[in-house]
Amino acid sequence: MRFLIAKNTIIIPLFLLSACQTKQTNFSKVEKEIEIRHVPEEVLETDLFVEGPWPEEKWWEVFNDAQLSSAIVKALQDNPSLISTQARVAEANQLASVARAKLFPHLNGVFNALWGHFSEYTGQFYPDNLGLRLDYEFDFWSKNKNTFHAFLGELRAKAADYQEARLVLAASIADIYFEIQTNMRRYEILEQILTDRSRRLTIVELRKNNRIDSLIDSNRIKDEVAALKENIAAVEEEVKVGKTLLAILMGQNPDTPFEIEALWSTVKAPIALPENIGLNLLQHRPDLTAQLWRVTKSAKLVSASCAEFYPNIDLSLFGGVQSFDFQDLFRGKALMGTVFPKFNLPIFEGGKIEANYQAKIAAYEAAVYDYNDLLLRAANQVVSELTRYTSLNAQLAFERESLEALRKNYELTYSRYKHGIDSLILVLKADEKYLFSKLKEVELENAKNRSYIRLVKALGGGFSSGT
């Protein structure tokens, strides 16, 4: 058995080796924490917050609303956009597997033959080959390893993106749901105000006919009645639009009948607020986790591009049988084997390798600054919603004090009317003032619920990078 070894390797002097220069590059720092602990200390002085764990994964159950929980669960199962995001995670997983394959030798079965009619003057000079071919790229400079880890970083970033999409979807469902419930309550209160205003109009019309009130008073109330009807129609439209949007987010046809019972839920218990929010925010925010993995990916791509400056060594092995005549292919003397090493050294590439390396560094810098910016905005969201929630709770308390005073005033006015002291118009006006205050209370309750939703979202909505 004879082995042919192709000796075509070119010896390059060591001084020609082009390598990735060790430069004093000051890479940007990735911030892992941010100081926001002073804000929780302030809000903990109120009875709205208590020290406790991070939000639960099913944070919406704190509202104890079966309709809301059902809508969110349905959306998390059937929302097309969320399913698409999940598919992108599967795609990233397979792409990482493709990159991982370059770390291993590749073994392939090979059969080459050329059959045909040849000139008697030339004959057949193309041998038939049958055997196995082994190809391997030596990863001395960790180019393939770093590329694989870059794909792993993208995979983990996509997985965190999926968790962020789930959180955004659940928060959007809750936000729309409470807006629908608020509009349903608006509609009910505005109908009551319209009834009072219409009764006032009837009385003013009678007084005008008896020359007690002027035409100006009548026209003014008519305009107010028309404006109320317009507002009621707009609120009714908002309810329909909200239900349509909710159906779409749940993965249903917009024309699907979708009934929501008029209920009202709110957060009654003190909200659990974790200690050291700034220290642990990264671990509990899926968007921060995703961006940090993209920073890791960019760092690995910098290392992989650095390996382009070094020589590349590949090895191909072939073992099998070879013959110019197919009839002799399976005889013992047809056995053959080859070893084909390949050495590639970049000497002049027109600046391509250096430009690629610098581009990867720039991409890394951009990813770091994007992460640091996102961390600042995440901290701002927590601080803003803590402040807003506390403020809305105070405003709601003041509005309820006013509402109670207006309720008592209405009862007193109605009692005076029954005893013939005040007129029915004063009773209707007192009732309208009470109803308008009730409308403002509804608006504040809605704002408070939506602020809580944003606060939970700012705290990660139950996500943990460690799970």
N, C-alpha and C positions, 0 to 999 in steps of 0.2 A: 504494500500500500504506500503510495507516494503522496506527500503533502507539498503543495506549492504555497510559498509565503511571498506575498507581494511586497517588495522592498521599495516603496516609493515615498517614504517619509523624508521631508526636507528638514535638515537641522538648522535651527534659527539661533543665532547668538543670543545669550541672555540679555544683552543690553538692548535688544530690540523688543523685548516683552513690554507690551503696553498694559498698564494696570490702572485700576481706579485710584486716583490720587487721594491721599488722605488730606482732606481740606479742613480748615478750622471753621466749619460751618456751624453757626449758632442756631440750632433748630429751635423753633418756638416751643414754649412749654405748654403742656396740656394740664389745665387746671382740673383737679379732682374734687375740689370742695369750694364752697363759697360761704362767707360769714353772713348768716341771716338769723342768728339765734336770738337777737334782741327783740325781734318782732313777736315771736311766740311768747316771750316773757310778758310782753305788754297785754296781749289778748288773753293770756291765761288768768289775768287778774279779773276778768269778767266770768260770768257763769255760763258762757257759750262754749268754752273749750275746756277740756281736761287732758292731762297727759295720758297717752295711750299708744296703741299700735298704729301702724300705717293702715290705710284703707283696705278693706277686704276686696277680693276679686269681684264678688257680686255686691258691689257697694250700693247699687240701686235698691236693694232689699230694705235699706234703712227707712224708705218711704212707706213700706208695708202696703204697697199698691199692686194688687194682682194683675191689673191691666198693664201697668207699666212693665212689670217683670216679664209678662208674657210677650209683650212687643219687643223687648230687648233680646230675649232668648230666641225669638223667631228671626230677628234681624241677624243675629250672630250665626245662625244656621244657614240662612238663605240669601243674604245680601250678595249680589253678583260681584261687586267691587271687592268685598272681603275675600270671596272665594278666589278671585283673580290674584289678590295679594298672596294668598296661601299657595297658589300654583307657582308664583315667582320664587317662593321659598324652595319648592321642590326642584325648580329649574336650577337655582343656585347650588343646591345640593349635588345635582348631577354634574354641573360644570366643575365643582370642586373635585369630584371623582375623576373627571377627565384630566384635570391638572395633576392629581395624585398619581395617575398612571405613568407619568413621565419619570417617576422615581424608581420604576422597576424595569428589568429587562423585558424586551418584547420578543416573543417566539412565534414564528410564522412558518407554516408549511409552504414550500415553493415547488412549483413544477413549470418549467419553461421548455417549450418545444417549437420547432419551426418545420412544418411539413409542407411539401410542395414539389413541383417539378423543377429541377435545376438544370442548367446548361451542362453538357458533357465537358465543356472546356473549363468550367469553374467548380462544379461539384457543390456539396453542402459543407460549409465551414462554420455553421452555427450548431453548437452542441446542445443536446437535450440534457436538462438538469432536473433532478428530483431529490428533495431533501428538506432539511430544516434550517431556518435562518434565525440567528439570535442577534438582536441589536440592543446596544446599551450605550447610554450617554453618561459618562462619569460626571457626577455633580460635585466636583471638587470645591467650587466656589459658592455652593448652595443656591444657585440660580433657580433650579426647579423646585427646591424645597421652599424657598421664599415665595415663589410664584404660587405654590400650593397653599401656603399659609395666607397669602393675599386672598385667594378664592375662599378659604375658610372664613376670613374676616368678613368678606362680602356675604357669605351664607349666614353668619351670625347677625350681621346688620339687617339682612332681609327678614330673618326670624323676629328680630326686635321691631322692624317695620310692621310686621303682621300684628304684633301685640299692640303697637301704637294705633293701627287701623281699627282694631277691636275696641280700644278705649275711645277713640274719636267717634266711632259709630254708636256705641252705647251712650255716650254723652249727648250726641246729636239726637238720638231717639228720645232721651229723657227731656232734653231742652224743648223739642217740638211738642212732646206730649203735654208738658206743663203749659206751654203757650196755647195749645188747644183747650185745655181745661180752663185757663184764664179767660180765653175768648168766650167760652161757654158761660162763664160766670158774668163776664161783661155784658153779654147778650141779655141774660136774665135781669141784671140790674138796670140796664138801659131801657128794657121793656117796662119795668116798674116806673122809672122816671118819665117815660113817654106817657104812661097812663095818668100820672099826676099832672103832667103838663097839658094833656088833652082835656082833663077835667077843669083845669084852670082856664083854658081857652073857652070852654063852654060857658063858664061863669062870666068871663070877661065879655063874651059876645052878648049875653043877656044884659049885662050892665051897660054895654054900649048901646044896645037897642033902647034901653030905658034912660039913655043920656046921662048915665052915672060915670062911665069910663069913656075915654076918647078912642078914636079909630087907631091912633098911634099905639096904644097898649095892645089892641087886638092884633095889629100887624106884627108887632114885635114878638108876641107869643106864637103866632103862626110861623114866623121865621124860625123860632126856636124848635117848634114841633117838627118842621121839615128837616132841620139840621140833625135832630135826634133820629129821625127815620133813616137819614143818610148814613149816620154812624152805625145804626143797627144793621143795615144792609152790608156795610163794609165789614163789620165784625162777623156776620154770618158767612160772608165770602172767605174771610180768613180761616174760619173753622173748616170749611170745605177744602181750601188749599192745604191747610195743615194735615188733614186726614189723607189727602192724596200723597203728599210728600212722605208721610209716615208709612203709607202702604208701599211706596217705591223703595224706601230704605229697608223695609222688611222683605223685599224681593217679590212683592205681589204686583199684580196688574193695577194700574191707577184707577181703573173702572170697578175694581172689586169693592162690593159694599163693605163698609168698615164702620162699625158702630162703636162709639166710646160712651160709656156711662159717665154722667157728670159726677165726678168725685173730687175731693180735694185732699191732698196729702202734703205733709210738710215734715221737716226734721224737728222733732220735739226734744230728743235727748241731747245732752251736751256732745259736741263733736270731739272725737279723739284726735289729739294732735301729737305726733311723735316728737321725741326729743332729738336735738341735733339734726334738724332738717337739712341744713347746709352740708353736713358731713356725709349724709346718707342719700341725698337726693339722686345722685348718679345711679345708685343701685336700684332705685324704684321708679325711674323715668325711662320708658322704652325708647323715646326719641333720643335721649342722651346716650343710652346704651348703644343704639344703632350708630350714632355719629362717632362714638368712641371706637367702635369696631371698624368704621371707615378710616379713622385715623391710623389704626393698626394696619389695615390693608395698605394704605398709602406708604407707610413705613416699610412694609415688606416689599413693595414694588420698587422703592428706592434701593433697597439691598439687592433685589434681583437685577435691576438695571446696572448697578455697580459691577456685577459679575460679567457684564458684556465686555468690559475692558480686558478680561483675562482670556487666555487661550481655552479653546473648547476641544475636548478629546472624546471621540466616539469610537466604538468598537463594534465590528460586525463579524460574526462567525457563521460559516456555512458548512454543513456536513451532509453528505448524501452520496448520490451516484451521478455520473456524468459520462456521456458517450456521444460521438458523432452519429452513431447508428443506433436507432431505437431498440433494435434486437439485442444489442450488447449492453443495454442500460442496467440490467439486473444481474450481470456477471460480477464476480468478485473483483476483477481488475478495474471495474467502473467506480469503485469507492473513491471518494475524494473529500477534501476539506480545505477550507480557506480561512485565513485570519486577515481581516482588513481593518487595521487601525486608521483613524482619520484625525489629524491634528489641524486645527484652524486657529490662526492668530490674527486678530484685527490689527493692521498696521496703518492703513489709511482708509477712512470711511467718509471723508468729506465733512467731519464734525458731527455725523449722525449719532454716534454713541454718546458723545458728550452732551449733545442737545437733548437726547432722550433722558439722560441722567438728570440734567437740570430741570427738565419738564416734570419728572417724577418728584423732585424736591419741591418744586412750586406747587404741585398738586397736594403734597403732604402739608405744606404750609397753609394752603387754603383750607384743607380738612381740619387742621388744628384750630384755625381762627373761626371756622364755622362752628366747631364744637364749643369753643370758649364763648362765642356769641350766644349760642343756644343755652349754655349754662347760665349766663347772665339773664337771659329772657325767662328761663325757667324759674330762677329765683325771684324775678320781678313778678311773675304770675302768682307765685305763692304769697308774696308780701301783699300784692294788690288785692287778691281775693280775701285774704284774712282781714285786711282793712275794710274792704267793701262789705263783707258779710257782717262785720261788727257794726258798721255805720247803718246798714239797712235794718238790722235788728233794733237799733236805737230809734230810727225813723218810724219803724213799725210800732214801737211802744208808744211814741208820741201821737201817732195817728190813731191808735186805739183809745188813748185818753180823750182825744178830740171826738172820736166816734161815740164814746160813751156819753160825753157831754151833749152831743147833738141828739142822741137817743132820748136822753132825759128831757131835753128841751121840746122834742116832738111830743112826748107823752104829756108834758105839762100843757102845751098848746092845744093838744087834742082834748084834754080834760077841760080847759077853758072854753073850747068850742062847744063841748057837750052842755056846758052850763050857760051858753049864750053870751060869753064874754068876748071871745075871738071869732073871727070869720073862718069859713072853710078854706079860703085862699091862703090864710096864714098857716093853716094846718098842712096844706099841700106844699107850701114853700118850705116848711120845717122838715117835711118828709123828704123833699128833694135834696135839701142840704145833707140830711143823714145818708141818703143813697149815694150822693156824690162822694162823701167821705168813705162810704163802704167800697166804692169803686177804687178809690185811691188805696185802700187797705189791700184790695185784691191785687193791684199792681205791685205793691211793695212785697206782698207774699210771693208773688211770682218772681220778682227780682231776687228775693232772698233764696228761693229754691234754685234758681239758675246760677246764682253765685256759689251755692254749695256744690253744684255740679262742676263748675269750673275749678273750684278748690280741690275737689277730689281728682279731677283730671290733672291739675298742676302737681298733685302729690303722686301721680302715677297710676291711680285707679286700681291698686292691688297688684301691680306688676313688681316682680323681683328678679333681677338678673341672676340670682343664685339658684333659681328653680328652673 
